[in-house]
Each structure stands twice: as structure tokens, then as C-alpha cells.
Amino acid sequence: MNIEAIIPDRDTVILCYCNAYNRGALSANTLREMGYTNAKLIAGGLKGYKSLKGA
């Protein structure tokens, strides 16, 4: 909700994730709709990231 004050540069890379998939995807999509051109989704969410890192 405060992203515009925190990250005013709309070309900044922003990584979105949640435990699974849905909220991260929704967040990345909303940011792109707001003009943040580099809003990205971490595939598989936090669980997917941890499995890649062996955590």
C-alpha cells in the first residue's frame, strides 16, 4: 500500500513471493498495473525458493 513512497523508481526490480503462489502472483500483477515494469514473481513461492537453496 505504501510502495510508491518507499520505491518511487518504477524501473526498480521488485521480487514478489508468498508461501505458495497466489498472493505473490497477485502482488506482482498489481505492481505491473501500477507501472512497476520490473515486478517479478519468484516461481514456486517461498517453498520453491527454499527447495532450490536446500534450506
N, CA, C and O atoms as a GROMACS GRO file, in nm:
protein
  220
    1MET      N    1   0.081  -0.120   0.000
    1MET     CA    2   0.000   0.000   0.000
    1MET      C    3   0.086   0.126   0.000
    1MET      O    4   0.040   0.232  -0.043
    2ASN      N    5   0.208   0.115   0.047
    2ASN     CA    6   0.297   0.231   0.056
    2ASN      C    7   0.410   0.225  -0.044
    2ASN      O    8   0.507   0.299  -0.030
    3ILE      N    9   0.400   0.142  -0.143
    3ILE     CA   10   0.511   0.117  -0.234
    3ILE      C   11   0.559   0.243  -0.305
    3ILE      O   12   0.680   0.260  -0.325
    4GLU      N   13   0.469   0.330  -0.342
    4GLU     CA   14   0.509   0.450  -0.417
    4GLU      C   15   0.598   0.542  -0.334
    4GLU      O   16   0.686   0.609  -0.389
    5ALA      N   17   0.578   0.545  -0.204
    5ALA     CA   18   0.663   0.627  -0.117
    5ALA      C   19   0.796   0.558  -0.090
    5ALA      O   20   0.899   0.624  -0.076
    6ILE      N   21   0.794   0.426  -0.083
    6ILE     CA   22   0.915   0.350  -0.049
    6ILE      C   23   1.004   0.331  -0.172
    6ILE      O   24   1.126   0.344  -0.164
    7ILE      N   25   0.942   0.300  -0.287
    7ILE     CA   26   1.017   0.275  -0.411
    7ILE      C   27   0.957   0.361  -0.522
    7ILE      O   28   0.874   0.313  -0.599
    8PRO      N   29   0.998   0.487  -0.530
    8PRO     CA   30   0.941   0.575  -0.632
    8PRO      C   31   0.986   0.544  -0.775
    8PRO      O   32   0.917   0.578  -0.871
    9ASP      N   33   1.102   0.480  -0.791
    9ASP     CA   34   1.154   0.447  -0.924
    9ASP      C   35   1.083   0.324  -0.977
    9ASP      O   36   1.102   0.213  -0.926
   10ARG      N   37   1.000   0.342  -1.077
   10ARG     CA   38   0.917   0.233  -1.130
   10ARG      C   39   0.995   0.133  -1.215
   10ARG      O   40   0.937   0.037  -1.265
   11ASP      N   41   1.125   0.153  -1.232
   11ASP     CA   42   1.209   0.057  -1.304
   11ASP      C   43   1.287  -0.034  -1.208
   11ASP      O   44   1.362  -0.120  -1.253
   12THR      N   45   1.271  -0.015  -1.078
   12THR     CA   46   1.339  -0.097  -0.979
   12THR      C   47   1.289  -0.241  -0.987
   12THR      O   48   1.169  -0.264  -1.005
   13VAL      N   49   1.379  -0.337  -0.974
   13VAL     CA   50   1.338  -0.477  -0.970
   13VAL      C   51   1.276  -0.504  -0.834
   13VAL      O   52   1.336  -0.477  -0.730
   14ILE      N   53   1.155  -0.559  -0.835
   14ILE     CA   54   1.083  -0.594  -0.713
   14ILE      C   55   1.047  -0.742  -0.723
   14ILE      O   56   0.979  -0.783  -0.817
   15LEU      N   57   1.091  -0.822  -0.626
   15LEU     CA   58   1.062  -0.965  -0.625
   15LEU      C   59   0.944  -0.991  -0.532
   15LEU      O   60   0.947  -0.952  -0.414
   16CYS      N   61   0.842  -1.055  -0.584
   16CYS     CA   62   0.722  -1.085  -0.505
   16CYS      C   63   0.713  -1.235  -0.483
   16CYS      O   64   0.746  -1.314  -0.571
   17TYR      N   65   0.667  -1.274  -0.364
   17TYR     CA   66   0.650  -1.415  -0.333
   17TYR      C   67   0.553  -1.430  -0.217
   17TYR      O   68   0.523  -1.333  -0.147
   18CYS      N   69   0.505  -1.550  -0.199
   18CYS     CA   70   0.430  -1.589  -0.081
   18CYS      C   71   0.468  -1.733  -0.052
   18CYS      O   72   0.561  -1.784  -0.113
   19ASN      N   73   0.400  -1.798   0.038
   19ASN     CA   74   0.436  -1.937   0.070
   19ASN      C   75   0.411  -2.030  -0.048
   19ASN      O   76   0.483  -2.128  -0.064
   20ALA      N   77   0.313  -2.002  -0.127
   20ALA     CA   78   0.280  -2.092  -0.238
   20ALA      C   79   0.293  -2.020  -0.372
   20ALA      O   80   0.396  -2.031  -0.438
   21TYR      N   81   0.189  -1.947  -0.413
   21TYR     CA   82   0.192  -1.885  -0.545
   21TYR      C   83   0.096  -1.767  -0.557
   21TYR      O   84   0.134  -1.662  -0.608
   22ASN      N   85  -0.026  -1.782  -0.511
   22ASN     CA   86  -0.134  -1.688  -0.544
   22ASN      C   87  -0.110  -1.544  -0.505
   22ASN      O   88  -0.123  -1.455  -0.588
   23ARG      N   89  -0.074  -1.518  -0.382
   23ARG     CA   90  -0.057  -1.379  -0.336
   23ARG      C   91   0.064  -1.313  -0.402
   23ARG      O   92   0.060  -1.194  -0.432
   24GLY      N   93   0.168  -1.389  -0.422
   24GLY     CA   94   0.286  -1.334  -0.490
   24GLY      C   95   0.253  -1.294  -0.633
   24GLY      O   96   0.294  -1.188  -0.679
   25ALA      N   97   0.179  -1.380  -0.702
   25ALA     CA   98   0.139  -1.350  -0.840
   25ALA      C   99   0.048  -1.229  -0.844
   25ALA      O  100   0.062  -1.143  -0.932
   26LEU      N  101  -0.045  -1.221  -0.751
   26LEU     CA  102  -0.136  -1.106  -0.745
   26LEU      C  103  -0.058  -0.978  -0.717
   26LEU      O  104  -0.085  -0.874  -0.777
   27SER      N  105   0.038  -0.984  -0.626
   27SER     CA  106   0.118  -0.866  -0.593
   27SER      C  107   0.199  -0.819  -0.714
   27SER      O  108   0.202  -0.700  -0.744
   28ALA      N  109   0.266  -0.912  -0.782
   28ALA     CA  110   0.346  -0.875  -0.899
   28ALA      C  111   0.258  -0.815  -1.007
   28ALA      O  112   0.295  -0.716  -1.070
   29ASN      N  113   0.141  -0.874  -1.029
   29ASN     CA  114   0.049  -0.822  -1.130
   29ASN      C  115   0.000  -0.682  -1.094
   29ASN      O  116  -0.006  -0.594  -1.180
   30THR      N  117  -0.035  -0.662  -0.968
   30THR     CA  118  -0.082  -0.530  -0.924
   30THR      C  119   0.027  -0.425  -0.941
   30THR      O  120   0.000  -0.314  -0.987
   31LEU      N  121   0.150  -0.460  -0.905
   31LEU     CA  122   0.261  -0.366  -0.921
   31LEU      C  123   0.283  -0.331  -1.068
   31LEU      O  124   0.306  -0.215  -1.102
   32ARG      N  125   0.274  -0.430  -1.156
   32ARG     CA  126   0.290  -0.403  -1.300
   32ARG      C  127   0.178  -0.311  -1.350
   32ARG      O  128   0.202  -0.222  -1.431
   33GLU      N  129   0.056  -0.333  -1.301
   33GLU     CA  130  -0.055  -0.245  -1.338
   33GLU      C  131  -0.033  -0.102  -1.289
   33GLU      O  132  -0.082  -0.007  -1.349
   34MET      N  133   0.042  -0.088  -1.180
   34MET     CA  134   0.074   0.044  -1.126
   34MET      C  135   0.191   0.109  -1.198
   34MET      O  136   0.226   0.223  -1.170
   35GLY      N  137   0.252   0.036  -1.293
   35GLY     CA  138   0.360   0.092  -1.371
   35GLY      C  139   0.499   0.046  -1.331
   35GLY      O  140   0.598   0.094  -1.387
   36TYR      N  141   0.509  -0.046  -1.235
   36TYR     CA  142   0.639  -0.100  -1.197
   36TYR      C  143   0.677  -0.207  -1.299
   36TYR      O  144   0.626  -0.319  -1.294
   37THR      N  145   0.764  -0.172  -1.389
   37THR     CA  146   0.793  -0.255  -1.506
   37THR      C  147   0.872  -0.380  -1.474
   37THR      O  148   0.871  -0.475  -1.552
   38ASN      N  149   0.942  -0.383  -1.360
   38ASN     CA  150   1.026  -0.497  -1.325
   38ASN      C  151   0.976  -0.572  -1.201
   38ASN      O  152   1.056  -0.626  -1.124
   39ALA      N  153   0.844  -0.575  -1.182
   39ALA     CA  154   0.787  -0.655  -1.074
   39ALA      C  155   0.790  -0.801  -1.119
   39ALA      O  156   0.732  -0.835  -1.221
   40LYS      N  157   0.856  -0.885  -1.042
   40LYS     CA  158   0.877  -1.025  -1.079
   40LYS      C  159   0.818  -1.117  -0.974
   40LYS      O  160   0.806  -1.080  -0.857
   41LEU      N  161   0.780  -1.237  -1.016
   41LEU     CA  162   0.728  -1.339  -0.927
   41LEU      C  163   0.835  -1.446  -0.909
   41LEU      O  164   0.893  -1.494  -1.007
   42ILE      N  165   0.862  -1.485  -0.786
   42ILE     CA  166   0.951  -1.597  -0.761
   42ILE      C  167   0.868  -1.724  -0.778
   42ILE      O  168   0.779  -1.752  -0.698
   43ALA      N  169   0.897  -1.800  -0.883
   43ALA     CA  170   0.820  -1.920  -0.915
   43ALA      C  171   0.825  -2.018  -0.800
   43ALA      O  172   0.932  -2.045  -0.746
   44GLY      N  173   0.711  -2.072  -0.763
   44GLY     CA  174   0.704  -2.169  -0.654
   44GLY      C  175   0.696  -2.105  -0.517
   44GLY      O  176   0.686  -2.176  -0.416
   45GLY      N  177   0.700  -1.974  -0.512
   45GLY     CA  178   0.690  -1.904  -0.384
   45GLY      C  179   0.809  -1.931  -0.294
   45GLY      O  180   0.915  -1.976  -0.338
   46LEU      N  181   0.790  -1.904  -0.167
   46LEU     CA  182   0.897  -1.922  -0.069
   46LEU      C  183   0.939  -2.069  -0.060
   46LEU      O  184   1.057  -2.100  -0.044
   47LYS      N  185   0.842  -2.158  -0.069
   47LYS     CA  186   0.873  -2.302  -0.064
   47LYS      C  187   0.963  -2.342  -0.181
   47LYS      O  188   1.059  -2.417  -0.163
   48GLY      N  189   0.933  -2.292  -0.300
   48GLY     CA  190   1.015  -2.323  -0.417
   48GLY      C  191   1.155  -2.267  -0.405
   48GLY      O  192   1.252  -2.332  -0.442
   49TYR      N  193   1.166  -2.147  -0.352
   49TYR     CA  194   1.297  -2.085  -0.332
   49TYR      C  195   1.379  -2.166  -0.233
   49TYR      O  196   1.497  -2.193  -0.256
   50LYS      N  197   1.317  -2.206  -0.122
   50LYS     CA  198   1.389  -2.284  -0.022
   50LYS      C  199   1.434  -2.418  -0.076
   50LYS      O  200   1.542  -2.466  -0.042
   51SER      N  201   1.351  -2.480  -0.161
   51SER     CA  202   1.390  -2.610  -0.215
   51SER      C  203   1.508  -2.598  -0.309
   51SER      O  204   1.588  -2.691  -0.318
   52LEU      N  205   1.520  -2.485  -0.378
   52LEU     CA  206   1.635  -2.462  -0.464
   52LEU      C  207   1.762  -2.438  -0.384
   52LEU      O  208   1.872  -2.476  -0.426
   53LYS      N  209   1.746  -2.374  -0.270
   53LYS     CA  210   1.860  -2.339  -0.185
   53LYS      C  211   1.897  -2.451  -0.090
   53LYS      O  212   1.999  -2.443  -0.021
   54GLY      N  213   1.816  -2.556  -0.085
   54GLY     CA  214   1.844  -2.667   0.005
   54GLY      C  215   1.817  -2.635   0.151
   54GLY      O  216   1.872  -2.699   0.241
   55ALA      N  217   1.732  -2.536   0.175
   55ALA     CA  218   1.703  -2.496   0.313
   55ALA      C  219   1.600  -2.584   0.378
   55ALA      O  220   1.566  -2.562   0.494
   0.00000   0.00000   0.00000
